Amino acid sequence: MPAPDTAPTRKGRALLLENIHADAEALLSEAGWEVETASGALDEAELVERLAGVSLLGIRSQTQVSARVLEASPDLRAVGAFCIGTNQIDLFAAAAHGVAVFNAPYSNTRSVVELALAEIIALTRRLTVKDRAMHEGVWDKSATGSHEVRGRRLGIVGYGNIGSQLSVVAEALGMSVFFYDTTDKLALGNARRCGSLGEVLEIADVVTLHVDGRSSNSGFFGQEEFSRMRPGSIFLNLSRGFVVDHGALRRHVESGHIAGAAIDVFPSEPKGSGQSFDSELRGLPNVILTPHVGGSTEEAQEDIGRFVAAKLRDYALHGATTLSVNLPALATETSPGRVRLAHLHRNVPGVLAAINGVLAGAGVNIESQQLATRGDLGYVVTDIAAPAADEVGRRLQELPETVRVRQLS
């Protein structure tokens, strides 16, 4: 259990990894943090060492924040995933240690959609094959195998933020859209919902995956699914590397059953730019391989940098947990002239009364109070007129339901 942060919040140090946009560093620096940056990811041992004395951590998709890392980092208050996915973070362990986690669920949606559309057009027109021939000095002016995307059937697997926006834009290009999602989603425009994954595969000329990183999605698209796709169809994966059997994909491309593919994510990826990369998909005709750049546009990274850094700042300074992926959500406002106590606890009856009992026993007057719950956790933000004595923080931390106590000013 972390020691209570009974003194008013000290801004301290922040660590930003994996080439997070400079706007994030600027925002946190302006708010008073000493910011360290690194261009690549860190392994578990390196991360534990670097997190000593660090209160805010920013990562992208490659750095793994494990239970061991969280256990060894008592100064850590919040982690920002400057991307969409958070499966690289042990969210349960983070909550258990009172560490808030934030991500950027919408900021790079447009960038991923545009890359998917560009790849669909490039593969349907066989531009990769034409480009390679031209670089080899071969003039191959032929329409064979090249098609318009207008009128072709797009199958979207996963109809979340990215899948649904792709649906709208693809329909504007004249494609017929079919989608499958494990949860009930409202169809946008003229898109049609399919009752099963198999139904999508048997209908679509282009299949694109936009599923999340839950462990149950591991290896769900393989030999059987590729076999059910239409002959001459195209396959894209811009979601998670571990959801696709790349060996099966290679066999189907080599046989001609799959006419082209675009892969942006891989089961194993280098930690940083410039490192060597290998894949059994290298060298295949009409296959586009990109280094996990679906959301890597300057516009998206700038938006993500500002958005997630602001969430880290507002949580550390004001206790705000809006859009946290692992803590109860409270939209707190600044309270000039007041001191704020933030109390994260197990969600059982009587905790609020116990907290207020401690404050009343110490003669602390409550100015305002907010409570939110989420599953097994509760979160109380209490504004008081003056800093509470260290003894109050210790007594709050000693409550059996307490996860973490912070005093903010």
C-alpha positions in Angstrom: 0.0 0.0 0.0 1.5 3.4 -0.9 2.3 5.8 1.9 -0.2 8.7 2.0 0.7 11.8 0.1 -0.1 14.0 3.1 1.9 17.0 2.0 0.4 19.2 -0.7 1.2 17.8 -4.2 4.8 18.1 -5.3 4.9 18.1 -9.1 8.2 16.2 -9.3 9.4 14.2 -12.3 7.7 12.8 -15.5 9.1 10.2 -17.8 8.0 10.1 -21.5 9.0 7.2 -23.6 8.7 6.1 -27.3 9.0 9.5 -29.1 5.9 11.0 -27.6 5.1 14.4 -29.3 6.9 17.4 -27.9 3.7 19.1 -27.0 3.3 16.6 -24.1 6.7 17.6 -22.8 5.9 21.3 -23.2 2.6 21.0 -21.4 3.9 19.1 -18.4 7.0 21.3 -18.2 4.9 24.5 -18.1 2.8 22.9 -15.3 6.0 22.4 -13.2 7.2 18.9 -13.9 10.8 18.0 -14.6 10.4 16.0 -17.8 12.7 13.3 -19.0 12.3 11.7 -22.5 13.5 8.6 -24.3 13.0 7.7 -28.0 12.5 3.9 -27.5 10.7 1.5 -25.2 12.2 0.1 -22.0 12.1 -3.5 -20.8 10.8 -4.3 -17.3 14.1 -4.0 -15.5 15.0 -0.8 -17.3 11.6 0.7 -16.5 11.8 -0.1 -12.8 15.1 1.6 -12.6 14.0 4.7 -14.5 10.8 5.1 -12.5 12.5 5.8 -9.2 11.2 9.2 -8.1 8.9 9.5 -11.1 5.3 10.5 -10.6 4.0 10.5 -14.2 4.8 8.0 -16.9 4.0 8.4 -20.6 4.3 5.4 -23.0 3.0 4.2 -26.4 2.4 0.6 -27.4 5.8 -1.1 -26.8 6.6 -0.4 -23.1 5.0 -3.0 -20.8 3.8 -1.7 -17.5 3.5 -4.9 -15.5 2.4 -5.7 -12.0 6.1 -5.9 -11.0 6.8 -2.4 -12.4 3.9 -1.0 -10.5 4.8 -2.7 -7.2 8.4 -1.4 -7.5 7.3 2.2 -8.2 5.6 3.7 -5.1 6.1 7.3 -6.4 4.1 6.7 -9.6 0.7 8.4 -9.6 -0.5 8.0 -13.2 0.3 6.4 -16.5 -0.6 7.9 -19.9 -0.9 5.6 -22.9 -0.3 8.0 -25.8 -2.3 5.7 -28.1 -5.6 3.9 -28.2 -4.8 0.5 -26.7 -4.0 -0.1 -23.0 -3.3 -3.9 -23.1 0.4 -3.1 -22.5 -0.6 -2.0 -19.0 -1.7 -4.2 -16.1 -4.9 -2.1 -15.4 -5.9 -4.2 -12.4 -2.6 -3.9 -10.7 -2.5 -0.2 -11.5 -5.8 0.4 -9.8 -4.7 -1.8 -6.8 -1.7 0.6 -6.3 -3.8 3.7 -6.8 -2.3 4.5 -10.2 -4.6 6.2 -12.7 -4.3 5.2 -16.4 -5.4 7.4 -19.3 -5.3 6.9 -23.0 -6.3 8.7 -26.2 -9.3 6.7 -27.5 -10.3 9.1 -30.4 -7.3 11.3 -31.3 -5.8 9.1 -34.1 -9.0 7.6 -35.5 -8.9 9.7 -38.7 -5.3 8.9 -39.3 -5.9 5.1 -39.1 -9.0 5.4 -41.4 -7.0 7.3 -44.0 -4.2 4.7 -44.0 -6.7 1.9 -44.4 -8.4 3.6 -47.3 -5.0 4.4 -49.0 -4.0 0.7 -48.6 -7.4 -0.5 -49.9 -7.0 1.6 -53.1 -3.3 0.7 -53.5 -3.9 -3.0 -53.2 -7.1 -3.0 -55.4 -5.2 -1.2 -58.1 -2.1 -3.3 -57.5 0.1 -0.2 -57.2 2.7 -2.1 -55.2 3.3 -4.5 -58.1 3.4 -1.6 -60.6 5.7 0.4 -58.5 8.2 -2.5 -58.0 8.2 -3.3 -61.7 8.9 0.4 -62.6 11.8 0.5 -60.1 13.2 -2.7 -61.8 13.0 -1.0 -65.2 9.9 -2.8 -66.4 7.1 -0.9 -68.2 3.9 -3.0 -67.5 1.0 -0.9 -68.8 -1.9 -3.3 -68.2 -5.3 -3.3 -66.4 -5.1 -7.0 -65.5 -6.0 -7.5 -61.9 -6.6 -3.7 -61.2 -10.1 -2.6 -60.1 -11.9 0.5 -58.9 -13.0 0.4 -55.2 -16.4 1.8 -56.2 -19.0 -0.9 -56.0 -16.7 -3.3 -54.1 -17.8 -4.9 -50.8 -15.9 -3.9 -47.7 -16.1 -6.1 -44.6 -15.2 -4.5 -41.3 -14.5 -6.7 -38.4 -14.8 -4.5 -35.3 -17.2 -1.6 -35.5 -15.8 0.8 -32.9 -14.5 4.3 -33.3 -12.2 3.4 -36.3 -14.4 0.8 -37.9 -17.5 3.0 -37.9 -15.6 6.0 -39.3 -14.0 3.9 -42.0 -17.5 2.7 -42.8 -18.8 6.2 -43.5 -15.8 7.3 -45.6 -15.6 4.1 -47.6 -19.3 4.4 -48.4 -18.7 7.9 -49.7 -16.2 6.4 -52.1 -19.0 4.1 -53.4 -18.1 0.9 -51.5 -20.8 -1.3 -50.0 -20.1 -1.8 -46.3 -20.8 -4.9 -44.2 -19.6 -5.2 -40.6 -19.4 -7.7 -37.7 -19.0 -6.8 -34.1 -19.4 -9.0 -31.0 -21.5 -6.3 -29.4 -24.6 -4.6 -30.7 -23.6 -1.5 -32.7 -25.7 0.9 -34.6 -25.1 0.8 -38.4 -24.1 4.1 -39.9 -25.3 5.2 -43.3 -26.1 2.2 -45.5 -23.8 -0.2 -43.7 -25.3 -3.6 -43.0 -24.6 -5.7 -39.9 -23.7 -9.3 -40.3 -24.7 -12.0 -37.8 -21.3 -13.7 -37.8 -17.7 -13.3 -38.8 -18.2 -16.1 -41.4 -20.9 -14.1 -43.1 -18.6 -11.1 -43.5 -15.8 -13.2 -44.9 -18.0 -14.9 -47.5 -19.4 -11.5 -48.7 -16.5 -9.1 -48.7 -14.0 -8.3 -51.4 -11.9 -6.5 -48.8 -11.7 -7.6 -45.1 -10.2 -5.2 -42.5 -9.7 -5.9 -38.8 -10.3 -3.2 -36.2 -10.5 -5.3 -33.0 -9.3 -4.4 -29.5 -6.4 -5.9 -27.6 -8.2 -8.2 -25.2 -6.4 -11.5 -24.7 -9.3 -13.5 -26.1 -8.6 -12.0 -29.5 -5.2 -13.7 -29.7 -4.9 -15.7 -32.8 -8.6 -15.5 -33.7 -7.9 -14.9 -37.4 -6.0 -17.8 -39.0 -6.2 -20.7 -41.5 -9.9 -21.3 -41.3 -10.8 -17.6 -41.6 -8.5 -17.0 -44.6 -10.0 -20.1 -46.3 -13.5 -18.7 -45.9 -12.6 -15.4 -47.6 -13.6 -14.9 -51.2 -10.9 -15.9 -53.9 -9.0 -12.8 -55.0 -10.0 -10.8 -51.9 -7.8 -8.4 -49.9 -6.9 -8.5 -46.2 -5.9 -5.6 -43.8 -4.9 -5.6 -40.2 -4.3 -2.3 -38.5 -5.5 -3.4 -35.0 -3.2 -5.8 -33.0 -0.4 -8.0 -34.2 -1.3 -11.0 -32.2 -4.7 -11.5 -33.6 -3.5 -12.8 -37.0 -1.7 -16.0 -38.0 0.9 -14.6 -40.4 2.0 -18.1 -41.5 -1.5 -18.8 -42.7 -1.7 -15.4 -44.4 1.6 -16.1 -46.3 0.3 -19.4 -47.6 -2.9 -17.8 -48.9 -1.1 -15.0 -50.6 1.4 -17.4 -52.2 -1.5 -19.6 -53.4 -3.2 -16.5 -54.9 -6.3 -17.0 -52.8 -5.6 -13.7 -51.1 -4.8 -11.1 -53.8 -3.1 -8.6 -51.5 -2.7 -7.6 -47.9 -1.6 -4.7 -45.7 -0.2 -5.3 -42.2 0.6 -2.4 -39.8 1.0 -4.4 -36.6 3.0 -7.5 -35.7 3.2 -10.1 -32.9 6.8 -8.9 -32.1 7.9 -5.4 -32.9 11.3 -3.6 -32.4 11.5 -1.3 -29.4 12.5 1.8 -31.5 13.2 3.2 -34.9 16.2 2.0 -36.8 16.2 -1.4 -35.2 16.1 -4.6 -37.4 12.7 -6.0 -38.3 11.8 -9.5 -39.6 8.6 -11.1 -40.6 7.5 -14.1 -42.7 5.4 -11.7 -44.7 8.5 -9.9 -46.2 9.0 -10.2 -49.9 5.4 -11.2 -50.8 3.9 -9.5 -53.9 1.1 -7.0 -53.4 1.7 -7.0 -49.6 2.2 -3.6 -47.8 4.1 -3.8 -44.5 4.2 -0.6 -42.4 5.9 -0.2 -39.0 2.8 0.4 -36.7 2.2 3.8 -38.2 -1.6 3.7 -38.4 -1.9 6.7 -36.0 1.5 8.2 -36.8 0.6 11.4 -38.5 1.9 14.7 -37.2 -1.7 15.9 -36.6 -2.7 12.8 -34.6 0.5 12.7 -32.5 0.1 16.4 -31.7 -3.5 15.9 -30.6 -2.6 12.8 -28.6 0.4 14.6 -26.9 -1.8 17.4 -25.7 -4.8 15.3 -24.8 -3.1 12.6 -22.6 -0.6 15.0 -21.0 -3.5 17.2 -20.0 -5.2 14.2 -18.4 -2.1 13.4 -16.5 -1.7 17.0 -15.3 -5.3 17.4 -14.3 -5.3 14.1 -12.3 -2.0 15.0 -10.5 -3.0 18.5 -9.7 -6.8 18.4 -9.3 -7.7 14.7 -8.9 -9.8 14.6 -12.1 -10.3 11.1 -13.4 -12.6 11.8 -16.4 -11.9 9.2 -19.1 -9.6 7.2 -16.9 -9.7 3.6 -18.1 -9.2 2.0 -14.6 -10.6 4.4 -11.9 -14.0 5.8 -11.1 -14.7 8.9 -13.2 -14.9 12.3 -11.5 -14.9 15.6 -13.4 -13.4 17.9 -10.7 -13.0 21.7 -11.0 -10.2 23.8 -9.6 -10.8 25.1 -6.1 -8.7 28.2 -5.5 -8.1 28.8 -1.8 -9.0 25.3 -0.9 -7.1 22.0 -0.2 -8.3 18.8 -1.8 -8.2 15.3 -0.4 -8.4 12.5 -3.0 -9.3 9.1 -1.5 -9.3 5.9 -3.6 -10.8 2.9 -1.8 -12.5 -0.4 -2.1 -16.2 0.1 -2.9 -17.9 -1.3 0.2 -20.7 0.3 2.4 -19.7 2.8 5.0 -16.4 4.2 3.6 -17.7 7.7 3.1 -19.0 7.8 6.7 -15.6 6.6 7.9 -13.7 9.2 5.9 -15.9 12.0 7.2 -15.6 10.6 10.7 -11.8 10.9 10.5 -12.1 14.5 9.2 -14.7 15.5 11.9 -12.6 13.9 14.6 -9.7 16.1 13.5 -11.8 19.3 13.4 -11.6 19.5 9.6 -14.5 21.3 8.0 -15.7 20.0 4.6 -16.3 22.6 2.0 -17.5 20.3 -0.8 -17.4 16.6 -1.6 -17.8 14.3 -4.7 -18.1 10.5 -4.8 -17.9 8.1 -7.8 -17.7 4.3 -8.0 -16.6 1.9 -10.6 -16.9 -1.8 -9.9 -14.8 -2.7 -6.9 -13.4 0.9 -6.5 -14.8 4.1 -5.0 -13.2 7.6 -5.3 -14.0 10.5 -3.0 -12.7 14.0 -3.6 -13.2 16.3 -0.6 -12.4 20.0 -0.5 -11.4 21.5 2.8 -10.5 25.1 3.9 -6.9 24.4 5.0 -4.2 21.7 4.7 -5.0 18.7 6.9 -2.4 17.6 9.4 -0.2 14.6 8.6 -2.1 12.7 11.2 -5.3 13.0 9.2 -3.6 11.5 6.2 -2.2 8.6 8.2 -5.6 7.9 9.7 -7.2 7.9 6.3 -4.5 5.6 4.9 -5.1 3.2 7.9 -8.7 2.7 7.0 -9.0 -1.0 5.9 -10.7 0.0 2.6 -8.1 2.6 1.6 -6.1 2.1 -1.6 -4.4 5.5 -1.8 -4.8 9.0 -0.2 -3.5 12.2 -1.8 -3.6 15.8 -0.6 -3.8 18.3 -3.4 -3.5 22.1 -3.3 
